[in-house]
Structures are given as structure tokens and as C-alpha cells.
Amino acid sequence: MSAIVLDTNVISELVRLKPEPKVVKFLSACEEPIVSVIVFHEIAYGIERLRDANKKTQLELYLYPDSLRTRKRGLHFAVGRIRIRA
């Protein structure tokens, strides 16, 4: 399998307590999974809207690499690669 652009739902599935085995298997077979900046921002927006502070923190730690973790609004950055943990 070659490079695949991942949808928001695929990324979201990975953070579930018990991700769907078919999704995990699919991602394991992807040589170069790609996350578009649109998907990245959809997920970031969803995390920002969460009211549960613990869940919000856990998801932020999962999504943002250490170098990008910040609480400043209006931060613009280019994401070259995001690690996908399946």
C-alpha cells in the first residue's frame, strides 16, 4: 500500500479506548499515512471545544508534538509529519 490521506474519523478512531481492529490493521499497512492540515485543524477545533479538562489535556498530549504544544491563540505553523500511533 502507498501513501494514503487520512480522514478525521480515522484519526479519531485511534484515540478510542478500544479502536476498531479493522482501522488499526488498515493503518498498520499504510507506508506513509498523510494527515492534511484541514483534518489536523478539525481535530484541534474539536479538542478546543471540549469542556472536560482531563479529556482535553489527554487529547492535546496525543495530538501535539512537544514543540507545538502551546495555549496561544492564533498560532500558525506548518506540520510536516505527525506521528500516527496505531
JOWO-V65261 format. One record per pair of residues at least 12 apart in sequence whose C-alpha atoms are under 6 Angstrom apart, sorted by the first residue. I is the first residue (numbers start at 0). J is the second residue. If there is no record, write none. Layout:
# JOWO-V65261
i=[I;I]
j=[J;J]
This chain:
# JOWO-V65261
i=[0;1;2;2;3;3;4;4;5;5;7;23]
j=[29;30;31;32;32;33;33;34;33;34;38;85]
